[in-house]
Amino acid sequence: MSNPDQETWESFSDFLSSKGLRMTGQRKGVVEALFRQSGHFTAEQLLRDAQDLDETVSRATLYRSLPLLVESGIIRKIDVGQDNKFYSLNGQSETFKAQVICSDCNHIQDVDAPFMEWYGKTVAEKLGLKVKDQRLQVQAECPDFHKSSKCPKSK
């Protein structure tokens, strides 16, 4: 994809400082590996890529860093209801994104769903609340998979 920009480094470094943590060499390796991801990825995929950049990156560091990266807003966690959680860089999207998940191969596609942002805000305001997070996920079956036992969308 691309390298993290200076603003991302500073933002995450400031976030860590606010938590009494520091930007270690291993965390730098994790952040650099993040920006080499395209689309959705698992923690294990990120770990392999981070270790390719810095062999000292440990599984423990990665798994401690993921919640921090989510909380800081750099990435978002996508729970597809299975053992693996998926992650994605939080891009500067103009519209709300929903996920369509292939239940045969777990391929995730983001689709624009601008109505969801309006809907969540409207419902929350009627209840006197503020939206903290919202998700829309659609589980779908792949007809091609059922014909040939291979999903053309899987990697």
N, C-alpha and C positions, 0 to 999 in steps of 0.2 A: 504494500500500500504506500506508505510514506513515513518519513521520520517525524517524531513528535516535535512540534514547534516550541519555541522558547516559552510561550505563554502556557503551554501544557506542562512543561517542566516546572515552571515557577508555581503554577496553580497546585500541582500535586505536592511539590516540596513544601509550600505554605500549609497545605492541608495536613501533611504529615507533622509539621511543626506544631500545629494547633492540637494535635493528639499526643504531643510529647515524643514523637518519633522522628527519625532522620532518614534522608535519602541515602541508602547504602548502595554499594556497588551491585549487589544482587538485585535490589529493587530497580536500579537503573536498567539492568539487563531485562527484567520483566517488562518494564515500560517500553523499551526499545523493541522487544519482541511483539508487544501489543500492536504496534504500528506496522508490523509486517503481516498482520493477519488480514485476510479479506473475507468479508461476510461473517458468518457465525463460527465460533470455535469453542472447543472444550478446554478445560483446565489442562488436561494432558497434552493437547496439541500445543498450547501456549508454553507449557513446561519444556517440551522438546525444542521448540524454537528459541526459548530463552537460554537453554543449555547449549544450543549451537552457537549463540553469541557469547555466552559466559558460562563455562563449565562448572563454575562454583555455585550457580543458582540451584538451590535445593528445593525439593518438593514442599518442604515446610514453609520456606519463604514465599513460594508462589501461593500456597493456600492461605497464608496469613495476609498476603497482599491483595488477593482478589476482593475480599469484602471492603478493603480500604479504597480500592479503585472504583468499586460500585458506589460506595458512599460519597466519594469525591465527585462522581458524575462523569468520570472519564469513560467508563464502560457501563453496560447494563446487563443484568443477569436475566436469562430467558429460561424459565422452567417449562419443559415440555411434558412434565408428568412422568418422567422416566428417571433412571439412575443418574445419568449424566445431565449436568446443567450446561447450558450453552451461554456464551457471552458474545457481545458485539460492542464495537466502539460506538460511543454516543456521538454520532455525527451532527452537524448543524443542519438538521432537516427543517424544512419549512412546514411540513405537515406531520401529524401523528402517524406512526407506523404500526400496523397490526402484523401479526405473524400467521402465515398459513403453513402448517406443519404436515408433511407427508407421514402418515402413520406407518407406512411400509418401510421407509428408509430414514426417517427423521430429518430429511432435508427441510430447511426453514427458508421461506421466502418472505421478505418484508413487502408489504403493500401499503400504499397510501390510504389512510382512513381519517381524513380531516374531520368528519362528522363526530368521531369519537371524542376528540378534544372538547368540542362544543357540548356534546352529550354529558361527559363527565363533569364538566364545569357547571352546567345547568342543574343537574341532579344534586350535586354537592351544595350549590348555593341555596337550592330550595330547602335543604336540610340544615342550612346554617353551617356548613363545613367548607373546608378548603381542600382541593385535590392535592394529595401527596404523590400518588402514583396511580396509574391505571394501565390495563393491558387488554388487548383483544387477541385471542388466539383461536384459530380455526384448525381442527384436525380433519384431514382429508385423506382419502385413499387414492392411490395411483392406479388408474385403469390399465396402464401399460405394464405395471408390475404384476397385476393379476393375470395378464395374458402371457407374459414371458418370464416371470419371476425375476425381473431386473427393472429397476427404476431408472429411467433415463436422466432424472434430475440429480441422482446421488453422485457423489464425487468419487 
